[in-house]
Amino acid sequence: MKFNTKTIHGNQHPEPSTGAVMPPIFQTSTYVQSSPGQFKGYEYSRGANPTRTALENALASIENGVAGFAFGSGLAAIDAVLKLLNPGDEVIAGDDLYGGTYRMFTKIYEKYGIKFKFVAGSHKEDFAAHITDKTKLIWLETPTNPLLKVIDIEGVASLAKGKDILVAVDNTFASPYNQTPLDMGADIVMHSATKYLGGHSDLVAGALIVKDEELAEKVHFQIFAGGGILGPQDSFLVLRGIKTLGLRMQRHAENAMQVAQFLASHPKVDKVYYPGLESHPNHELAKKQMKTFGGMLSFTLKSGKKEDSFKLLENLKVITLAESLGGVESLANHPATMTHASIPADIRAQIGITDDLVRLSIGIEDIEDLLKDVENVLDLI
């Protein structure tokens, strides 16, 4: 199946007892047994729930994996991956990460004896120098949050071949519409399904998709034993969101390109971070690796003033100042004080997350209204 067909039909079937086209919300915690240990595929909803199973099957389909797992949040999904490790193991990660990921790595798992190395580059060679016999996981975001770096998934994944190293990719910004990391050599794909998969800013969810059965068994143990499951109501909503993922992502990308081009030509804007611009240092890699350039972008101001970015954000009318991303509505964010506030200021400065940096999640509104909104607030500073 092609992608848009898979979002609607991939690994999905009418509900067998009623023929319902969309899986019902099975709002139940437990299931009848005819004899102790004899049940009809489900015994307790922490282990499995039919609505969640339907979503997990769809996740596996759109990411070309053998199994999908639906968690209560993206961070719960990341937590399950890190629990595959042992004290003394090392993790190599890109330096530009979602603040919550960085916080989990450094504030929770470092104290359990796991070492993290943060790499600034985008290419295979940048990561190769950091691999040791203790390396057990390479964690990638691409495009990254919030500076939209693009990392060579296939190149970095090749470093792990023949070694006892897992490669995991946070695919939240791109979505499976734009790239399927398992096809490029990754072992695990993670999503904050709150974002593009759900697509409507009405749920919190996470997902893991894996490419082999042995790893699937290990992840299933983590979600069953750890309990970070997604409930049936939110499973239903993510599954519904996936149905329109391809349509939405195309519009997100079309709008984002025009906003990025407008910002790049504006006299009050300094840098624009968007892989679709030819000025982006990873533009050619993005063209090779991604179907479109996505709906996320960031920019800084010529003045470099935090107060100017605040004035801009406070006066937006169509674009909404709020946490998160990936919804149908455009959202604006100030990383230094919002999504990445948990990263120490000196580390933010080293990475390039300046106090005037603004991140935009471009929605599916009419582009004329978005451009006018951005133009109006830039006129105020």
Secondary structure, 3 states (H helix, E strand, C coil): CCHHHHHHHCCCCCCCCCCCCCCCCCCCCECCEEECCEECCCCECCCCCHHHHHHHHHHHHHCCCCEEEEECCHHHHHHHHHCCCCCCCEEEEECCCCHHHHHHHHHHHHHHCCEEEEECCCCHHHHHCCCCCCEEEEEEECCCCCCCCCCCHHHHHHCCCCCCCEEEEECCCCCCCCCCHHHHCCCEEEEECCCCCCCCCCCCCEEEEECCHHHHHHHHHHHHHHCCECCHHHHHHHHHHHHCHHHHHHHHHHHHHHHHHHHHCCCCEEEEECCCCCCCCCHHHHHHHCCCCCCEEEEEECCCCHHHHHHHHHCCCCCEECCCCCCCCCEEECCCCCCCCCCCHHHHHHHCCCCCCEEEECCCCCHHHHHHHHHHHHCCC
